[in-house]
């Protein structure tokens, strides 16, 4: 997959939406959205098209984004977003019709399931 520009849907908690840009030299070490910013900015710098989706309790937003924007990858930054100081392992799942395997386990990764016919 190297060299391919992907559409990446970054799922973040609604209170941890990272800014679009941070002024050079700004210390973000203690910002609650630091991980989200690092992931989104790094994916963008790698040439991927990233859409940040703030999520709270309406999971329909995720389904709509999957249907309307058709991302290749969903980067789940929600896991552990209710933490004080520790960061949980992040998961990345491919959104395809055929599915794929997670890079962390042998279990199939989550897939986007379109609307029922």
Buried (B, 14 or more C-beta within 10 A) or exposed (E): EEEEEBBBBBBBBBEBBBBEEBEEEEEEEEBEBBBBBEBBBEBBEEEBBBEBBBBEEEEEBBBEBBEEEEBBBBBBBBBBBEEEEEEEEBBBBBBEEEEBEBEEEEEEBBBBEEEEE
